[in-house]
Amino acid sequence: MTAGDGPAEATVKRSVSVAGHRTSVSLEPAFWDALKDIAKEQGLSLAALVAKVDAARGGANLSSALRVYALAWARGQVRAE
């Protein structure tokens, strides 16, 4: 897909609790689906997986960190710990 192929898939905003506070995360549906699969594989809730990624993200944007984590999982670089 190139920039001129049409609009990107719309993002879906979800409210999650991270480190004791509520925040909103916007991701494309495919990423939400992948994160649900990852959470299931790791025996975690989606909220627990988001908290895990949040704790390890450093200064990165949470939405970006979740996309990178999902990509690493798809490439076989992340498995249940």
N, C-alpha and C positions, 0 to 999 in steps of 0.2 A: 504494500500500500504506500502510496506517495502522498505528499501534502495536498495534491490536487484531486485526489480520489473521492473526496466528499467529507462530510463531518465525521469526527471521531465518535466512537461510542460514548454516549452520555454517562457521566459519572453518577454514582449513587452515594448520597451522604448518609452516614450512620453515626449515631451518637454512641460512644463507648466510654467506659470508665477506665482510666489509666492512672495508676499511682494515686488513687483516692479522689481524683477529680474527673468530671465529665468533659469530654472533648468530642468534636466532630471530625470524622475522617471521610474524605471523598475519594472513591475508587471506582473504576469501571466494573461492571458486573462480573466480567471474567476473572478479575483479581479477587473479588469477594468469594466467588466460587472456588478458586484455587486455595484461598486462605481457609475456607471451611474444610476442604479436603485435607490440607496440611494439619489443621487442628485435630481432625478425626484420626489421622494417621498417628499423631503424637499423643493421643489420648487427652487432649485439652479442649476446653471450650474455646470458642472464637475469641472471647474477651481475654482469656488467659494467654492465647497466642499473641494477640495484639500487645498485651502487657509485656510479654517476653521480648518481642521485637522492640518495643519502646525502650526497655531497659538497656538494650544493646546498641541503640542507634547513634549514640553520641550526639552530635549537633545536627544530624540530618532531619529533614522534614519527615513527620511520621508517615504520611501517605507515600512518599518516595521510598522510605525504608521498608514499608510493607510490600511495595511493588518489587523492590530488589530482592527481598526475602523470598517472595513467590517465584521469581525468576531463578534464583539459586536452587530452590526446591525442584523446579521443573528440569533443571540441568543435572539433578542428582547430587548437588553439592550440600544439601541439607536433608537430614533424616532424623527420625525420633532420637532424642537424647536420653 
